[in-house]
């Protein structure tokens, strides 16, 4: 079988497509023929060596495919089932812990950029009915992160207002989940063409952050001065201050990304004055993923796929991701 591996210490030029033996499932494991994956910022950081991993690690955290064999004592899947991977294979339910964070595919464990993957049945869930493999592959990281941010941590309800930043995978899913939950959405972008697409997806207002450096104040004004109930914060230090300025009293910020860096100043006075809460979000549990899949099937949400690359073009896909020209998810077909 073919697989995409990374030679240490990393770099897009050190990705190689190799032939490996097809694995066989052990007890409590399933063998999945992987048909698609999707690119996340985490995958890119691993690929360039920002997150060190072992030499010749198979890349990619997200995977979608079909069960082609099962090991002894498997009870949750049958041959022919369509499945998706989980970002944290050891986090089934309950609060996160160091042990539950271990083994992320493509990072601390074998990744999904391989035509066949064997893993514990608890490391997968069923894919939404009616989804293609490409659509299903967008869910394990980006969609679940957005789901946990809004539904689990912020606990949004009909009539709330949600602020999403940009038009990457997490932000688009957050917009879609918020809309089907009955919430209003305000989005930010620096592109008029992307603003138009965000509006088409249901954003009530779109603010151009490149033209408006005090966009947090503008967002608050768009809510009549009350502020937003929840923010899906993907930027980090350079955007956090504006996200705080956009919030209502008692609002919630889900800190998801560090696209602008890992250190910066926080306007602490404004934060505690507004009695805000902030939660660091690193994807979610298997049970949360199962809840999300049921909600997707009930709501009819369709993932926004920007483009598809073949396995052999994974380095090119990462370069496209780095350029930040995409809208929605970049996917990989195997």
C-alpha positions in Angstrom: 0.0 0.0 0.0 1.0 3.6 -0.5 1.6 6.0 2.5 3.0 9.5 2.9 5.8 9.7 5.5 7.9 12.5 6.9 11.6 12.3 7.3 12.9 14.0 10.4 13.4 16.8 11.3 10.6 17.8 8.9 10.0 20.1 6.0 7.7 19.9 3.0 10.6 18.7 0.8 11.1 15.8 3.2 7.6 14.2 2.6 7.9 11.0 0.6 5.3 8.6 -0.8 6.4 5.0 0.0 5.2 1.4 -0.3 4.4 -0.4 3.0 2.9 -3.7 3.9 -0.8 -3.7 4.5 -1.6 -4.1 8.2 -3.9 -6.7 9.8 -6.3 -5.9 12.6 -5.6 -7.4 16.0 -8.2 -8.1 18.6 -10.6 -5.1 19.2 -9.2 -3.5 16.0 -10.7 -2.7 12.6 -8.9 -2.4 9.3 -10.0 0.7 7.4 -9.3 1.4 3.7 -8.7 5.1 3.9 -10.2 7.0 0.9 -9.7 10.6 2.1 -8.1 12.9 4.6 -8.2 16.7 5.2 -5.5 19.2 6.0 -5.5 21.0 9.4 -3.1 23.6 10.7 -1.8 20.9 13.1 -0.8 18.7 10.2 1.1 21.5 8.6 3.0 22.3 11.8 4.0 18.6 12.0 5.0 18.5 8.4 7.4 21.5 8.7 8.9 20.2 11.9 7.2 22.6 14.3 5.9 19.6 16.2 8.7 17.1 16.3 7.7 13.5 15.6 9.5 10.3 15.0 11.4 9.7 11.7 9.3 8.3 8.9 6.0 9.0 10.6 2.9 8.5 8.5 1.2 11.9 8.3 -2.3 13.3 8.8 -4.7 13.2 11.7 -8.0 13.0 9.8 -9.2 9.9 7.9 -12.4 8.6 6.3 -12.9 5.3 4.7 -14.5 1.9 4.8 -14.1 -1.1 7.2 -12.6 -4.0 5.2 -11.8 -6.4 8.0 -12.3 -6.7 11.8 -10.3 -8.3 14.5 -11.6 -10.6 17.3 -14.1 -9.1 19.8 -15.0 -6.1 17.7 -18.6 -5.1 18.6 -19.2 -1.6 17.2 -18.4 -2.0 13.5 -18.9 -4.5 10.6 -17.2 -4.9 7.3 -18.6 -2.3 4.9 -19.2 0.4 7.5 -18.1 3.9 6.6 -16.0 5.4 9.4 -14.0 8.5 10.4 -11.0 8.6 12.7 -10.8 10.5 16.0 -8.2 13.1 16.7 -7.6 11.7 20.2 -7.9 7.9 20.0 -7.7 7.5 23.8 -10.2 10.2 24.7 -13.5 8.4 24.6 -15.4 10.5 27.1 -15.1 12.6 30.2 -12.6 15.4 30.9 -9.3 15.6 29.0 -6.1 14.3 30.6 -2.5 13.8 29.5 -3.2 10.1 28.9 -6.3 10.8 26.8 -4.3 13.3 24.7 -1.7 10.6 23.7 -1.5 9.0 20.3 -2.9 11.7 17.9 -2.6 10.2 14.4 0.1 11.7 12.3 1.8 13.2 15.4 2.3 10.8 18.3 0.8 7.8 16.5 0.6 6.5 12.9 -1.3 8.8 10.6 -4.1 8.5 8.1 -2.1 9.3 5.0 -2.0 5.6 4.2 -4.3 3.4 2.0 -5.0 1.0 4.9 -5.0 1.8 8.6 -5.5 -0.7 11.5 -6.6 0.8 14.8 -8.7 0.2 17.9 -12.5 0.4 17.2 -12.7 3.1 19.8 -10.4 5.2 17.7 -13.2 5.6 15.0 -16.8 6.5 14.8 -19.4 6.0 12.1 -19.4 8.6 9.4 -22.6 10.6 8.8 -25.1 8.8 6.5 -25.0 10.2 3.0 -21.6 11.8 3.2 -18.9 11.1 0.7 -15.5 10.0 2.0 -14.1 13.5 1.2 -16.9 15.2 3.1 -16.5 12.8 6.0 -12.8 13.5 6.2 -13.3 17.1 7.0 -14.9 16.3 10.4 -12.5 14.8 13.0 -10.5 17.9 13.7 -12.1 21.1 12.3 -15.7 20.2 12.7 -15.4 18.7 16.1 -13.4 21.6 17.4 -16.1 24.0 16.2 -18.8 21.7 17.7 -17.1 21.5 21.1 -16.4 25.3 21.2 -20.1 26.3 20.6 -22.2 23.4 21.8 -20.2 22.0 24.7 -18.3 24.9 26.1 -20.2 28.1 25.1 -23.6 26.3 25.1 -25.1 28.6 22.6 -28.8 28.8 22.2 -31.3 30.2 19.7 -31.0 34.0 19.5 -27.4 34.2 20.6 -24.8 35.9 18.5 -21.5 34.1 17.5 -18.4 35.7 16.2 -16.2 33.6 13.9 -12.8 34.7 12.6 -11.7 34.1 9.0 -12.9 31.4 6.6 -10.8 28.3 7.4 -12.3 24.9 8.3 -13.1 25.5 12.0 -14.6 29.0 11.3 -16.9 27.7 8.5 -18.1 24.8 10.6 -18.7 27.1 13.5 -20.8 29.4 11.2 -22.8 26.4 10.0 -23.4 24.9 13.5 -24.3 28.3 14.9 -26.9 28.9 12.2 -28.6 25.5 12.5 -28.7 26.2 16.3 -30.7 29.4 15.7 -27.8 31.8 16.5 -26.8 34.8 14.5 -23.3 35.0 13.1 -20.8 37.8 12.6 -17.7 36.9 10.6 -14.4 38.6 9.8 -12.3 38.4 6.7 -10.0 40.6 4.6 -11.4 39.5 1.3 -14.5 40.8 -0.4 -15.0 37.6 -2.3 -14.8 35.6 0.9 -17.1 38.0 2.6 -19.7 37.3 -0.1 -19.4 33.6 0.4 -19.6 34.0 4.2 -22.8 36.0 3.7 -24.2 33.2 1.4 -23.5 30.7 4.2 -25.6 32.7 6.6 -23.4 35.4 8.2 -25.5 38.3 9.1 -22.6 40.8 9.1 -19.0 40.5 7.8 -16.3 42.9 9.0 -13.1 43.5 7.0 -10.4 43.3 9.7 -7.7 44.6 7.3 -9.6 47.8 6.8 -10.8 48.1 10.3 -8.1 47.5 13.0 -10.7 48.1 15.8 -13.0 45.5 14.4 -13.9 44.3 17.9 -15.6 47.6 18.6 -17.4 47.5 15.3 -18.7 44.0 16.0 -20.0 45.2 19.3 -21.8 48.1 17.6 -23.4 45.6 15.2 -25.1 44.0 18.2 -26.5 47.2 19.3 -23.7 47.7 21.9 -24.5 44.5 23.7 -21.7 42.3 22.3 -21.5 38.8 21.1 -22.3 35.8 23.2 -19.5 33.5 21.9 -16.3 33.9 19.9 -14.5 31.2 18.0 -11.0 32.7 18.4 -8.4 31.2 15.9 -5.9 34.0 15.7 -4.3 34.1 19.1 -2.3 37.1 20.5 -2.9 39.6 17.6 -6.7 39.0 17.6 -7.6 38.2 21.2 -7.8 41.8 22.3 -10.4 42.5 19.6 -12.3 39.4 20.4 -12.5 40.5 24.0 -13.7 44.0 22.9 -16.5 42.3 20.8 -17.9 40.3 23.7 -20.9 41.0 25.9 -20.8 40.9 29.7 -20.4 37.3 30.7 -19.5 36.2 27.1 -17.4 33.2 26.2 -14.3 32.9 24.1 -13.1 29.6 22.7 -9.3 29.9 22.2 -8.6 27.5 19.3 -5.7 28.7 17.3 -2.4 30.6 17.4 -2.2 31.7 13.8 -0.6 35.0 14.8 1.9 33.6 17.3 2.1 31.9 20.7 2.8 34.9 22.9 1.2 38.3 23.3 -0.4 40.9 25.6 -3.9 40.2 26.9 -6.1 43.2 28.0 -6.7 41.7 31.4 -8.7 44.6 32.7 -11.2 44.5 29.9 -11.4 40.7 30.3 -12.2 40.6 34.0 -14.4 43.8 33.8 -16.6 42.0 31.3 -16.6 38.8 33.5 -15.7 36.8 30.4 -14.7 33.1 30.4 -12.2 31.6 28.0 -11.6 27.9 27.3 -8.6 26.5 25.4 -10.0 24.0 22.9 -8.1 21.1 21.5 -10.6 19.2 19.4 -12.9 16.9 21.5 -13.8 13.4 22.7 -15.2 10.4 20.8 -18.5 10.8 22.5 -18.6 14.5 21.4 -17.8 13.4 17.9 -20.7 10.9 18.0 -23.1 13.7 19.2 -21.8 15.9 16.4 -22.4 13.2 13.7 -26.0 12.8 14.9 -26.5 16.5 14.8 -25.1 16.7 11.2 -27.4 13.9 10.1 -30.4 15.7 11.6 -29.5 19.2 10.2 -28.3 18.3 6.8 -25.1 20.4 7.1 -22.8 19.9 4.1 -19.0 20.6 4.6 -17.5 23.3 2.4 -14.6 21.7 0.5 -12.3 24.2 -1.2 -10.1 21.8 -3.1 -8.9 18.2 -3.4 -5.3 16.9 -3.9 -4.0 13.4 -4.5 -1.8 11.7 -2.0 1.3 12.2 -4.2 0.7 15.9 -4.1 0.5 16.3 -0.3 3.5 18.7 -0.2 1.8 20.9 -2.8 -1.4 20.8 -0.7 0.4 22.0 2.3 2.0 24.8 0.3 -1.5 25.8 -0.8 -2.7 25.7 2.8 0.2 28.0 3.8 -0.9 30.6 1.2 -4.2 30.9 3.1 -6.2 31.4 -0.1 -8.6 28.6 0.6 -12.2 28.9 1.8 -13.3 25.9 3.9 -11.4 22.6 3.9 -8.5 21.3 1.7 -8.8 17.5 1.2 -6.6 14.7 0.3 -7.8 11.7 -1.8 -6.1 8.3 -1.5 
